[in-house]
Amino acid sequence: NDLNVLSGAALLARSSGAGEAGGDIGLGSRDGALDLAAGGTLDVSGGTGGAGGAVHLRRAVTESRR
């Protein structure tokens, strides 16, 4: 199955506290594609002076996708 993040979607793992780090977002599909549409938001920003988080994207590698 595919994983779709549609335009207007907002996945938030951000921090608003000063010096606090942002969180992580992990998205994956074992059997399908990842479709991140323009206009969607993935926000892992840290608070003022804090480090940003990370976005991890994962999908299967198959012979037809090489």
Solvent accessible surface area in square Angstrom, and as a share of the most:
residue,aa,sasa,rsa
1,N,153,0.78
2,D,91,0.47
3,L,46,0.23
4,N,84,0.43
5,V,12,0.07
6,L,121,0.60
7,S,78,0.50
8,G,67,0.64
9,A,33,0.26
10,A,61,0.47
11,L,63,0.31
12,L,91,0.45
13,A,27,0.21
14,R,140,0.51
15,S,21,0.13
16,S,117,0.75
17,G,24,0.23
18,A,88,0.68
19,G,54,0.52
20,E,98,0.44
21,A,65,0.51
22,G,12,0.11
23,G,30,0.29
24,D,95,0.49
25,I,17,0.09
26,G,60,0.57
27,L,28,0.14
28,G,39,0.38
29,S,14,0.09
30,R,195,0.71
31,D,92,0.48
32,G,4,0.03
33,A,40,0.31
34,L,41,0.21
35,D,76,0.39
36,L,72,0.36
37,A,36,0.28
38,A,95,0.74
39,G,58,0.56
40,G,29,0.28
41,T,60,0.35
42,L,53,0.26
43,D,31,0.16
44,V,24,0.14
45,S,55,0.36
46,G,20,0.20
47,G,9,0.09
48,T,119,0.69
49,G,82,0.79
50,G,22,0.21
51,A,71,0.55
52,G,52,0.50
53,G,27,0.26
54,A,38,0.29
55,V,58,0.33
56,H,108,0.48
57,L,89,0.44
58,R,189,0.69
59,R,92,0.34
60,A,34,0.26
61,V,100,0.58
62,T,59,0.34
63,E,140,0.63
64,S,108,0.70
65,R,80,0.29
66,R,203,0.74
